[in-house]
Amino acid sequence: MSYEHPNEHHATIQEVSRDIMRRPAEHNTTNLDLDRMRMILDLLGHPEDSFRIIHITGTNGKGSTARMAEAICRAYGMRTGLYTSPHLERINERIAIDGHELSDDDFIDSWEQIKDFVAIVDHAMSERSKPPMSFFEVLTAMAIWKFADAPVDVAVVEVGMGGSWDATNVLDGDACVIGPVDMDHMQWLGDTVEQIATEKSGIIKTGSTAIIGAQPHEEQVMPILERAAAEHHATLVRDGQEMEVVARKPAVGGQLVTFRTPNGVYEDVPVAMFGEHQAHNALAALAAAETVIPVNGVLNGDLVAEGLQGVRIPGRIEQIRTSPTIVIDGGHNLNAAQALRDALDENYDFSQLVGVVAMMKDKQVEAFLGMLEPMLSHIVVTENSWRDRVMPAADLEKIAVDVFGRDRVTRVDDLPDAIQTAVDMVDADDDLGVGYGHGVLICGSFVTAGDARTLLKEQIDPELRKTKEQRVHQPAVEPDPRPSADDGSAQRD
């Protein structure tokens, strides 16, 4: 029987989240080593040795690839762990077991189980005049501990940022997936695509299977990745060579794709996401799943289909409303903007599309907006909840005017009002009132996507549909105490 002292305080998920997320960001130059992660895994008895690992990096597509690989493994009956970042609404989203994010109680319990070990590492680092564990290192340690405790058969782990010095790189992946490498996070990863590729190639481990996605800068990137694979005696599986997207066609709610992998051909597999880029992400996920699922030869096509057709990726070309159609997307670099534009062109027939855009001030804002310009009839510039990193709406407005022209730009500083303004615009032009062909695209940052998802939940939808004069003002979403390295965290390549 346990006895609970009447004055004993039990931490809430908000308190635990706040304590973890106020820790240093892992991109700090004094944090660029794996000493803290190695030490805490030593203290925990190396729980990472108890399961197989799919390790995923890339400038874009990591989260989608991770979720698809996890879904295929789970459809095959394997118990799965999934570690992704950033979270859009709740910190619990980052760690999932068998497709379910941790409950508040499980998340708190995981922190309670490792916090004394974190304190030991922090103390040891202090004695060496080094920083304590970063927020991402703590979350990574929590995920690894939870996966071993479950226990899982396979952990699918998304790199936070880069590769070589990322906290997740204490793991030795059985399958090491490197998606498209492009220019992003240059202040931390390097000023050239070659430098960024070198950082990402650091996840390739000895004897692993190195799965290389389609590369937008193939001539510069592929020699670096191929050399790293050779140095580590890794089996190389490249998009367009050892594996390929043979054919694809749009379908209701996604697309049908035929894949070829080293193990065989999978015909007309339903993928519940839009865009050619997602077909290639699914290909990489399938090849990774083949590596860890204990089956010789081609996998069961029905189980692969079961896995892929059930995957929904929050904040990635996600349609969350109809009449009018409202799509949110967290992409924030040029490659992501191109993928977004191609997917919308292929799958929607908008006669009017109004963009609601809030971006971080360290992004390639003008190039991003230039990629979206041909498909947007109007843009509403605004700000998301991350006030210390978001580009001020006034500054974003100046850039947008240069790209779109004065008459196609409206500035509304608060995101709720900006969304309402966009909805009012498309409603005003929707003569039949059916919403067909009229849409709103909310994009520019994963923080923007997360804020929008919160605002557009079912309980406030009636408020959204009122006119601006009728609507009770919704305050800006309260910001998460998230770190300051990237869109939504220092962990989104």
Secondary structure, DSSP 8 states (H G I E B T S, - for coil): -----TT-----HHHHHHHHHTS--TTSGGG-SSHHHHHHHHHHT-GGGGSEEEEEE-SS-HHHHHHHHHHHHHHTT--EEEE----SS-GGGGEEETTEE--HHHHHHHHHHHHHHHHHHHHHHHHTT-----HHHHHHHHHHHHHHHTT-SEEEEE-SSSSTTSGGGGS--SEEEE----S--HHHH-SSHHHHHHHHGGG--TT-EEEE---TTHHHHHHHHHHHHHHTT-EEEEBTTTBEEEEEEEETTEEEEEEEETTEEEEEEEESS-SHHHHHHHHHHHHHHHHHSS-SSS--HHHHHHHHTT---TTSSEEEETTTEEEEE---SHHHHHHHHHHHHHH---SEEEEEE--BTTS-HHHHHHHHGGG-SEEEEEE-S-TTTB--HHHHHHHHHHHH-GGGEEEEEEHHHHHHHHHHHHHHH-TTSS-TTEEEEEES-HHHHHHHHHHTSGGGHHHHHS-TTTS------------SSSSSSS---
